[in-house]
Amino acid sequence: MNRIYQGKVTNVEILKGKDGKPEPLPDWQDALWQHHQLFQDAVNYYTLALAALA
């Protein structure tokens, strides 16, 4: 189990293969940042769409 201490990610593992064995994700900082950017874009889009309905 990976631990997140005070909101800081220390390790990212992905499940690979049929047995679902976790493997460390190389360059996990980049993957985490891309996920954050995509999520923030979606939040901004839906906020703008909600404001347009008003």
N, C-alpha and C positions, 0 to 999 in steps of 0.2 A: 504494500500500500504506500502510495506517495503522500507526503505530508505537505500542506501549505501552511507556512508559518507567517502569521500577520499579513496575509494577503500576498505573499511573495511566492511565486512558483519556483520550485527548486529542481524539478525534473518532469519530463513528459515521456510517457510510454504509450506505444500503440500496440494493438493486438494484431498479430500476424499469423498466418497459417491456419490450418483446420483445427489445430488444438487450442488456438487462441492464446498462445504464449506471448506475454508482453516483451517488447523490445524497446530500448531507448530510441527516441526520435532525434536524429541529428538535426542541428540548426533549429531547435525547438523554439528559440526566441523569435525567429522570423515567422514561423507558423502561428505562434501565439499572437504576434502583432497583426498578421493578416486577418486572423479571426476577429480580433478586436476592431479593426478598420471596417470589415464587412458588417459586423453587428452595429457599429455606430452609424454607418450609411443607412442601414435598414431602419434604425430608430429615427434618423433625420427624415427619411422618406415618409414614414407613417405619421410623423408629427406634422410635416408639411401638408400631407393629404388630409389629416384631421382638421387642420386650420383652414384649408380651402373649403371644407364643407360648411364652415361657420359663416 
